[in-house]
Amino acid sequence: MKKKLYLCLLVLALLFLTPWHGAGQRTNSARQTWEYRVEEAPNYPNGSFVDPDKAQQLLNQRGAEGWELIAVAGGQPLFYFRRAK
């Protein structure tokens, strides 16, 4: 039992003493710049609800173009995209 306790304490000590760097953080001083795009979510022909098939097609198309979906908002949903310049 004491061996397990000592092992846990050792692991915790190593975790706290190890320098942490944020995952994916840039090490250079240049900041990433973005371009943004906003589009209405595609609706069914009667305009009442978002058409999930057309929305999926739009999202896949924008993804293939390098756009990343970053938010969906609004009563008539808007898709907010960004991509690196």
Biopython code that builds the backbone (N, CA, C, O; Angstrom):
import numpy as np
from Bio.PDB.StructureBuilder import StructureBuilder

atoms = [
    (1, "MET", "N", (0.815, -1.183, 0.000)),
    (1, "MET", "CA", (0.000, 0.000, 0.000)),
    (1, "MET", "C", (0.864, 1.255, 0.000)),
    (1, "MET", "O", (0.577, 2.217, -0.712)),
    (2, "LYS", "N", (1.932, 1.236, 0.810)),
    (2, "LYS", "CA", (2.826, 2.395, 0.868)),
    (2, "LYS", "C", (3.546, 2.593, -0.460)),
    (2, "LYS", "O", (3.817, 3.725, -0.860)),
    (3, "LYS", "N", (3.859, 1.487, -1.148)),
    (3, "LYS", "CA", (4.547, 1.601, -2.433)),
    (3, "LYS", "C", (3.665, 2.336, -3.443)),
    (3, "LYS", "O", (4.155, 3.173, -4.201)),
    (4, "LYS", "N", (2.377, 2.029, -3.456)),
    (4, "LYS", "CA", (1.461, 2.696, -4.382)),
    (4, "LYS", "C", (1.347, 4.180, -4.052)),
    (4, "LYS", "O", (1.299, 5.023, -4.948)),
    (5, "LEU", "N", (1.306, 4.489, -2.764)),
    (5, "LEU", "CA", (1.224, 5.882, -2.343)),
    (5, "LEU", "C", (2.479, 6.641, -2.765)),
    (5, "LEU", "O", (2.384, 7.752, -3.288)),
    (6, "TYR", "N", (3.643, 6.056, -2.545)),
    (6, "TYR", "CA", (4.896, 6.701, -2.934)),
    (6, "TYR", "C", (4.987, 6.858, -4.452)),
    (6, "TYR", "O", (5.482, 7.870, -4.948)),
    (7, "LEU", "N", (4.514, 5.868, -5.175)),
    (7, "LEU", "CA", (4.533, 5.946, -6.636)),
    (7, "LEU", "C", (3.627, 7.078, -7.123)),
    (7, "LEU", "O", (4.008, 7.835, -8.015)),
    (8, "CYS", "N", (2.435, 7.196, -6.542)),
    (8, "CYS", "CA", (1.516, 8.281, -6.900)),
    (8, "CYS", "C", (2.130, 9.643, -6.582)),
    (8, "CYS", "O", (2.034, 10.570, -7.385)),
    (9, "LEU", "N", (2.753, 9.763, -5.431)),
    (9, "LEU", "CA", (3.390, 11.018, -5.062)),
    (9, "LEU", "C", (4.536, 11.370, -5.996)),
    (9, "LEU", "O", (4.730, 12.535, -6.345)),
    (10, "LEU", "N", (5.286, 10.368, -6.395)),
    (10, "LEU", "CA", (6.387, 10.586, -7.330)),
    (10, "LEU", "C", (5.865, 11.071, -8.677)),
    (10, "LEU", "O", (6.410, 12.010, -9.257)),
    (11, "VAL", "N", (4.816, 10.436, -9.172)),
    (11, "VAL", "CA", (4.233, 10.845, -10.453)),
    (11, "VAL", "C", (3.707, 12.270, -10.361)),
    (11, "VAL", "O", (3.935, 13.070, -11.268)),
    (12, "LEU", "N", (3.014, 12.596, -9.290)),
    (12, "LEU", "CA", (2.502, 13.955, -9.116)),
    (12, "LEU", "C", (3.634, 14.971, -9.037)),
    (12, "LEU", "O", (3.539, 16.049, -9.623)),
    (13, "ALA", "N", (4.694, 14.640, -8.326)),
    (13, "ALA", "CA", (5.834, 15.541, -8.212)),
    (13, "ALA", "C", (6.461, 15.783, -9.586)),
    (13, "ALA", "O", (6.818, 16.915, -9.915)),
    (14, "LEU", "N", (6.594, 14.738, -10.377)),
    (14, "LEU", "CA", (7.161, 14.888, -11.720)),
    (14, "LEU", "C", (6.253, 15.742, -12.605)),
    (14, "LEU", "O", (6.733, 16.549, -13.400)),
    (15, "LEU", "N", (4.958, 15.561, -12.464)),
    (15, "LEU", "CA", (4.030, 16.362, -13.264)),
    (15, "LEU", "C", (4.134, 17.849, -12.915)),
    (15, "LEU", "O", (4.110, 18.702, -13.802)),
    (16, "PHE", "N", (4.249, 18.149, -11.637)),
    (16, "PHE", "CA", (4.321, 19.550, -11.222)),
    (16, "PHE", "C", (5.671, 20.171, -11.510)),
    (16, "PHE", "O", (5.763, 21.388, -11.674)),
    (17, "LEU", "N", (6.704, 19.381, -11.575)),
    (17, "LEU", "CA", (8.032, 19.922, -11.823)),
    (17, "LEU", "C", (8.370, 20.011, -13.305)),
    (17, "LEU", "O", (9.328, 20.690, -13.675)),
    (18, "THR", "N", (7.606, 19.343, -14.157)),
    (18, "THR", "CA", (7.846, 19.364, -15.594)),
    (18, "THR", "C", (7.334, 20.676, -16.171)),
    (18, "THR", "O", (6.190, 21.054, -15.918)),
    (19, "PRO", "N", (8.160, 21.378, -16.942)),
    (19, "PRO", "CA", (7.680, 22.630, -17.550)),
    (19, "PRO", "C", (6.624, 22.323, -18.605)),
    (19, "PRO", "O", (6.807, 21.446, -19.449)),
    (20, "TRP", "N", (5.532, 23.048, -18.545)),
    (20, "TRP", "CA", (4.431, 22.830, -19.485)),
    (20, "TRP", "C", (4.433, 23.919, -20.538)),
    (20, "TRP", "O", (4.638, 25.098, -20.247)),
    (21, "HIS", "N", (4.204, 23.501, -21.748)),
    (21, "HIS", "CA", (4.033, 24.427, -22.862)),
    (21, "HIS", "C", (2.664, 24.147, -23.437)),
    (21, "HIS", "O", (2.274, 22.988, -23.577)),
    (22, "GLY", "N", (1.922, 25.200, -23.776)),
    (22, "GLY", "CA", (0.581, 25.022, -24.326)),
    (22, "GLY", "C", (0.621, 24.217, -25.608)),
    (22, "GLY", "O", (1.486, 24.428, -26.458)),
    (23, "ALA", "N", (-0.307, 23.307, -25.744)),
    (23, "ALA", "CA", (-0.373, 22.486, -26.953)),
    (23, "ALA", "C", (-0.674, 23.391, -28.144)),
    (23, "ALA", "O", (-1.624, 24.173, -28.117)),
    (24, "GLY", "N", (0.125, 23.280, -29.160)),
    (24, "GLY", "CA", (-0.117, 24.033, -30.376)),
    (24, "GLY", "C", (0.278, 25.496, -30.305)),
    (24, "GLY", "O", (-0.002, 26.246, -31.240)),
    (25, "GLN", "N", (0.918, 25.927, -29.229)),
    (25, "GLN", "CA", (1.325, 27.325, -29.157)),
    (25, "GLN", "C", (2.457, 27.582, -30.127)),
    (25, "GLN", "O", (3.328, 26.740, -30.346)),
    (26, "ARG", "N", (2.417, 28.751, -30.690)),
    (26, "ARG", "CA", (3.483, 29.144, -31.615)),
    (26, "ARG", "C", (4.695, 29.613, -30.816)),
    (26, "ARG", "O", (4.569, 30.313, -29.811)),
    (27, "THR", "N", (5.856, 29.213, -31.282)),
    (27, "THR", "CA", (7.068, 29.627, -30.591)),
    (27, "THR", "C", (7.652, 30.899, -31.203)),
    (27, "THR", "O", (8.463, 31.580, -30.577)),
    (28, "ASN", "N", (7.232, 31.218, -32.440)),
    (28, "ASN", "CA", (7.762, 32.436, -33.040)),
    (28, "ASN", "C", (6.902, 33.626, -32.618)),
    (28, "ASN", "O", (5.813, 33.456, -32.069)),
    (29, "SER", "N", (7.395, 34.809, -32.877)),
    (29, "SER", "CA", (6.698, 36.007, -32.424)),
    (29, "SER", "C", (5.636, 36.480, -33.408)),
    (29, "SER", "O", (4.865, 37.383, -33.082)),
    (30, "ALA", "N", (5.572, 35.896, -34.601)),
    (30, "ALA", "CA", (4.584, 36.318, -35.597)),
    (30, "ALA", "C", (3.193, 35.847, -35.177)),
    (30, "ALA", "O", (3.003, 34.699, -34.778)),
    (31, "ARG", "N", (2.236, 36.754, -35.275)),
    (31, "ARG", "CA", (0.856, 36.412, -34.933)),
    (31, "ARG", "C", (0.129, 35.917, -36.173)),
    (31, "ARG", "O", (0.351, 36.411, -37.278)),
    (32, "GLN", "N", (-0.728, 34.949, -35.978)),
    (32, "GLN", "CA", (-1.542, 34.432, -37.075)),
    (32, "GLN", "C", (-2.621, 35.448, -37.420)),
    (32, "GLN", "O", (-3.258, 36.009, -36.527)),
    (33, "THR", "N", (-2.828, 35.687, -38.707)),
    (33, "THR", "CA", (-3.924, 36.549, -39.131)),
    (33, "THR", "C", (-4.979, 35.701, -39.814)),
    (33, "THR", "O", (-4.673, 34.672, -40.416)),
    (34, "TRP", "N", (-6.221, 36.142, -39.713)),
    (34, "TRP", "CA", (-7.351, 35.359, -40.195)),
    (34, "TRP", "C", (-8.207, 36.183, -41.142)),
    (34, "TRP", "O", (-8.245, 37.411, -41.063)),
    (35, "GLU", "N", (-8.887, 35.491, -42.030)),
    (35, "GLU", "CA", (-9.973, 36.106, -42.777)),
    (35, "GLU", "C", (-11.242, 35.388, -42.355)),
    (35, "GLU", "O", (-11.213, 34.207, -42.009)),
    (36, "TYR", "N", (-12.355, 36.108, -42.385)),
    (36, "TYR", "CA", (-13.610, 35.586, -41.860)),
    (36, "TYR", "C", (-14.681, 35.576, -42.929)),
    (36, "TYR", "O", (-14.630, 36.335, -43.897)),
    (37, "ARG", "N", (-15.654, 34.700, -42.733)),
    (37, "ARG", "CA", (-16.771, 34.566, -43.669)),
    (37, "ARG", "C", (-18.016, 34.246, -42.857)),
    (37, "ARG", "O", (-17.959, 33.442, -41.927)),
    (38, "VAL", "N", (-19.143, 34.870, -43.200)),
    (38, "VAL", "CA", (-20.414, 34.619, -42.527)),
    (38, "VAL", "C", (-21.428, 34.225, -43.594)),
    (38, "VAL", "O", (-21.566, 34.908, -44.609)),
    (39, "GLU", "N", (-22.137, 33.120, -43.362)),
    (39, "GLU", "CA", (-23.152, 32.654, -44.304)),
    (39, "GLU", "C", (-24.394, 32.210, -43.554)),
    (39, "GLU", "O", (-24.311, 31.697, -42.438)),
    (40, "GLU", "N", (-25.551, 32.414, -44.183)),
    (40, "GLU", "CA", (-26.788, 31.907, -43.613)),
    (40, "GLU", "C", (-26.828, 30.397, -43.794)),
    (40, "GLU", "O", (-26.396, 29.872, -44.820)),
    (41, "ALA", "N", (-27.347, 29.713, -42.797)),
    (41, "ALA", "CA", (-27.534, 28.268, -42.913)),
    (41, "ALA", "C", (-28.616, 28.015, -43.959)),
    (41, "ALA", "O", (-29.628, 28.716, -43.964)),
    (42, "PRO", "N", (-28.434, 27.031, -44.848)),
    (42, "PRO", "CA", (-29.444, 26.770, -45.879)),
    (42, "PRO", "C", (-30.724, 26.197, -45.265)),
    (42, "PRO", "O", (-30.680, 25.330, -44.391)),
    (43, "ASN", "N", (-31.864, 26.702, -45.744)),
    (43, "ASN", "CA", (-33.163, 26.271, -45.240)),
    (43, "ASN", "C", (-33.848, 25.313, -46.211)),
    (43, "ASN", "O", (-33.445, 25.167, -47.365)),
    (44, "TYR", "N", (-34.892, 24.669, -45.705)),
    (44, "TYR", "CA", (-35.796, 23.929, -46.583)),
    (44, "TYR", "C", (-36.449, 24.942, -47.519)),
    (44, "TYR", "O", (-36.439, 26.138, -47.228)),
    (45, "PRO", "N", (-37.024, 24.480, -48.655)),
    (45, "PRO", "CA", (-37.634, 25.421, -49.603)),
    (45, "PRO", "C", (-38.688, 26.348, -48.981)),
    (45, "PRO", "O", (-38.826, 27.492, -49.414)),
    (46, "ASN", "N", (-39.431, 25.874, -47.976)),
    (46, "ASN", "CA", (-40.435, 26.749, -47.353)),
    (46, "ASN", "C", (-39.800, 27.744, -46.383)),
    (46, "ASN", "O", (-40.488, 28.622, -45.863)),
    (47, "GLY", "N", (-38.509, 27.618, -46.137)),
    (47, "GLY", "CA", (-37.775, 28.571, -45.325)),
    (47, "GLY", "C", (-37.964, 28.458, -43.831)),
    (47, "GLY", "O", (-37.515, 29.329, -43.086)),
    (48, "SER", "N", (-38.624, 27.395, -43.372)),
    (48, "SER", "CA", (-38.954, 27.327, -41.954)),
    (48, "SER", "C", (-37.839, 26.761, -41.082)),
    (48, "SER", "O", (-37.658, 27.214, -39.952)),
    (49, "PHE", "N", (-37.094, 25.790, -41.578)),
    (49, "PHE", "CA", (-36.062, 25.135, -40.771)),
    (49, "PHE", "C", (-34.794, 24.950, -41.584)),
    (49, "PHE", "O", (-34.818, 24.965, -42.815)),
    (50, "VAL", "N", (-33.688, 24.774, -40.876)),
    (50, "VAL", "CA", (-32.413, 24.496, -41.544)),
    (50, "VAL", "C", (-32.478, 23.107, -42.165)),
    (50, "VAL", "O", (-32.881, 22.140, -41.519)),
    (51, "ASP", "N", (-32.076, 23.024, -43.428)),
    (51, "ASP", "CA", (-32.023, 21.742, -44.136)),
    (51, "ASP", "C", (-30.695, 21.076, -43.774)),
    (51, "ASP", "O", (-29.644, 21.536, -44.220)),
    (52, "PRO", "N", (-30.715, 19.993, -42.967)),
    (52, "PRO", "CA", (-29.456, 19.405, -42.510)),
    (52, "PRO", "C", (-28.586, 18.854, -43.633)),
    (52, "PRO", "O", (-27.359, 18.903, -43.540)),
    (53, "ASP", "N", (-29.204, 18.325, -44.703)),
    (53, "ASP", "CA", (-28.400, 17.801, -45.809)),
    (53, "ASP", "C", (-27.650, 18.918, -46.532)),
    (53, "ASP", "O", (-26.465, 18.791, -46.839)),
    (54, "LYS", "N", (-28.359, 20.012, -46.797)),
    (54, "LYS", "CA", (-27.701, 21.145, -47.471)),
    (54, "LYS", "C", (-26.682, 21.808, -46.546)),
    (54, "LYS", "O", (-25.634, 22.265, -47.003)),
    (55, "ALA", "N", (-26.987, 21.863, -45.250)),
    (55, "ALA", "CA", (-26.033, 22.438, -44.294)),
    (55, "ALA", "C", (-24.755, 21.605, -44.267)),
    (55, "ALA", "O", (-23.652, 22.152, -44.255)),
    (56, "GLN", "N", (-24.907, 20.280, -44.259)),
    (56, "GLN", "CA", (-23.737, 19.403, -44.249)),
    (56, "GLN", "C", (-22.915, 19.587, -45.521)),
    (56, "GLN", "O", (-21.685, 19.621, -45.464)),
    (57, "GLN", "N", (-23.585, 19.707, -46.669)),
    (57, "GLN", "CA", (-22.868, 19.935, -47.930)),
    (57, "GLN", "C", (-22.085, 21.246, -47.875)),
    (57, "GLN", "O", (-20.922, 21.308, -48.273)),
    (58, "LEU", "N", (-22.745, 22.294, -47.373)),
    (58, "LEU", "CA", (-22.078, 23.598, -47.271)),
    (58, "LEU", "C", (-20.868, 23.529, -46.345)),
    (58, "LEU", "O", (-19.798, 24.040, -46.675)),
    (59, "LEU", "N", (-21.041, 22.894, -45.184)),
    (59, "LEU", "CA", (-19.932, 22.798, -44.224)),
    (59, "LEU", "C", (-18.768, 21.997, -44.803)),
    (59, "LEU", "O", (-17.609, 22.372, -44.627)),
    (60, "ASN", "N", (-19.071, 20.893, -45.494)),
    (60, "ASN", "CA", (-18.005, 20.095, -46.112)),
    (60, "ASN", "C", (-17.297, 20.870, -47.214)),
    (60, "ASN", "O", (-16.077, 20.787, -47.357)),
    (61, "GLN", "N", (-18.069, 21.623, -47.991)),
    (61, "GLN", "CA", (-17.474, 22.424, -49.067)),
    (61, "GLN", "C", (-16.546, 23.492, -48.488)),
    (61, "GLN", "O", (-15.419, 23.657, -48.954)),
    (62, "ARG", "N", (-17.018, 24.208, -47.482)),
    (62, "ARG", "CA", (-16.180, 25.246, -46.876)),
    (62, "ARG", "C", (-14.943, 24.633, -46.212)),
    (62, "ARG", "O", (-13.857, 25.210, -46.275)),
    (63, "GLY", "N", (-15.099, 23.479, -45.584)),
    (63, "GLY", "CA", (-13.950, 22.799, -44.988)),
    (63, "GLY", "C", (-12.906, 22.433, -46.029)),
    (63, "GLY", "O", (-11.708, 22.577, -45.788)),
    (64, "ALA", "N", (-13.358, 21.959, -47.191)),
    (64, "ALA", "CA", (-12.431, 21.616, -48.272)),
    (64, "ALA", "C", (-11.701, 22.851, -48.797)),
    (64, "ALA", "O", (-10.593, 22.746, -49.323)),
    (65, "GLU", "N", (-12.325, 24.015, -48.653)),
    (65, "GLU", "CA", (-11.700, 25.269, -49.083)),
    (65, "GLU", "C", (-10.780, 25.850, -48.009)),
    (65, "GLU", "O", (-10.170, 26.900, -48.209)),
    (66, "GLY", "N", (-10.685, 25.166, -46.875)),
    (66, "GLY", "CA", (-9.790, 25.617, -45.812)),
    (66, "GLY", "C", (-10.464, 26.442, -44.728)),
    (66, "GLY", "O", (-9.788, 26.953, -43.835)),
    (67, "TRP", "N", (-11.794, 26.584, -44.790)),
    (67, "TRP", "CA", (-12.514, 27.348, -43.778)),
    (67, "TRP", "C", (-12.801, 26.480, -42.571)),
    (67, "TRP", "O", (-13.090, 25.290, -42.700)),
    (68, "GLU", "N", (-12.720, 27.080, -41.408)),
    (68, "GLU", "CA", (-12.999, 26.407, -40.132)),
    (68, "GLU", "C", (-14.254, 27.042, -39.531)),
    (68, "GLU", "O", (-14.319, 28.262, -39.380)),
    (69, "LEU", "N", (-15.253, 26.216, -39.187)),
    (69, "LEU", "CA", (-16.457, 26.725, -38.543)),
    (69, "LEU", "C", (-16.106, 27.090, -37.110)),
    (69, "LEU", "O", (-15.610, 26.252, -36.357)),
    (70, "ILE", "N", (-16.364, 28.348, -36.729)),
    (70, "ILE", "CA", (-16.009, 28.775, -35.373)),
    (70, "ILE", "C", (-17.222, 29.107, -34.520)),
    (70, "ILE", "O", (-17.118, 29.168, -33.295)),
    (71, "ALA", "N", (-18.396, 29.325, -35.164)),
    (71, "ALA", "CA", (-19.596, 29.629, -34.374)),
    (71, "ALA", "C", (-20.834, 29.476, -35.238)),
    (71, "ALA", "O", (-20.786, 29.593, -36.463)),
    (72, "VAL", "N", (-21.945, 29.211, -34.563)),
    (72, "VAL", "CA", (-23.266, 29.214, -35.187)),
    (72, "VAL", "C", (-24.149, 30.035, -34.266)),
    (72, "VAL", "O", (-24.209, 29.772, -33.064)),
    (73, "ALA", "N", (-24.838, 31.034, -34.821)),
    (73, "ALA", "CA", (-25.629, 31.913, -33.958)),
    (73, "ALA", "C", (-26.815, 32.480, -34.723)),
    (73, "ALA", "O", (-26.839, 32.488, -35.954)),
    (74, "GLY", "N", (-27.786, 32.950, -33.974)),
    (74, "GLY", "CA", (-28.909, 33.681, -34.537)),
    (74, "GLY", "C", (-30.175, 32.856, -34.660)),
    (74, "GLY", "O", (-30.136, 31.626, -34.659)),
    (75, "GLY", "N", (-31.313, 33.563, -34.768)),
    (75, "GLY", "CA", (-32.604, 32.908, -34.969)),
    (75, "GLY", "C", (-32.631, 32.227, -36.322)),
    (75, "GLY", "O", (-33.008, 31.060, -36.426)),
    (76, "GLN", "N", (-32.229, 32.956, -37.371)),
    (76, "GLN", "CA", (-31.944, 32.343, -38.671)),
    (76, "GLN", "C", (-30.452, 32.050, -38.604)),
    (76, "GLN", "O", (-29.635, 32.949, -38.805)),
    (77, "PRO", "N", (-30.088, 30.804, -38.323)),
    (77, "PRO", "CA", (-28.684, 30.530, -38.010)),
    (77, "PRO", "C", (-27.695, 31.063, -39.044)),
    (77, "PRO", "O", (-27.891, 30.946, -40.254)),
    (78, "LEU", "N", (-26.647, 31.640, -38.522)),
    (78, "LEU", "CA", (-25.532, 32.096, -39.336)),
    (78, "LEU", "C", (-24.326, 31.235, -39.002)),
    (78, "LEU", "O", (-24.065, 30.939, -37.836)),
    (79, "PHE", "N", (-23.596, 30.837, -40.029)),
    (79, "PHE", "CA", (-22.354, 30.086, -39.854)),
    (79, "PHE", "C", (-21.209, 31.092, -39.932)),
    (79, "PHE", "O", (-21.116, 31.864, -40.886)),
    (80, "TYR", "N", (-20.344, 31.080, -38.930)),
    (80, "TYR", "CA", (-19.165, 31.938, -38.904)),
    (80, "TYR", "C", (-17.940, 31.067, -39.149)),
    (80, "TYR", "O", (-17.691, 30.102, -38.427)),
    (81, "PHE", "N", (-17.181, 31.422, -40.178)),
    (81, "PHE", "CA", (-15.995, 30.667, -40.563)),
    (81, "PHE", "C", (-14.765, 31.560, -40.464)),
    (81, "PHE", "O", (-14.861, 32.787, -40.476)),
    (82, "ARG", "N", (-13.608, 30.914, -40.364)),
    (82, "ARG", "CA", (-12.338, 31.628, -40.485)),
    (82, "ARG", "C", (-11.323, 30.711, -41.144)),
    (82, "ARG", "O", (-11.452, 29.487, -41.119)),
    (83, "ARG", "N", (-10.311, 31.331, -41.736)),
    (83, "ARG", "CA", (-9.169, 30.570, -42.261)),
    (83, "ARG", "C", (-7.950, 31.466, -42.219)),
    (83, "ARG", "O", (-8.050, 32.693, -42.251)),
    (84, "ALA", "N", (-6.813, 30.829, -42.149)),
    (84, "ALA", "CA", (-5.554, 31.567, -42.076)),
    (84, "ALA", "C", (-5.309, 32.289, -43.385)),
    (84, "ALA", "O", (-5.593, 31.777, -44.468)),
    (85, "LYS", "N", (-4.773, 33.497, -43.254)),
    (85, "LYS", "CA", (-4.421, 34.267, -44.459)),
    (85, "LYS", "C", (-3.113, 33.773, -45.010)),
    (85, "LYS", "O", (-2.636, 34.286, -46.022)),
]
sb = StructureBuilder()
sb.init_structure("model")
sb.init_model(0)
sb.init_chain("A")
sb.init_seg("    ")
for serial, (resi, resn, name, xyz) in enumerate(atoms, 1):
    if name == "N":
        sb.init_residue(resn, " ", resi, " ")
    sb.init_atom(name, np.array(xyz, "f"), 0.0, 1.0, " ", f" {name:<3s}", serial, name[0])
structure = sb.get_structure()
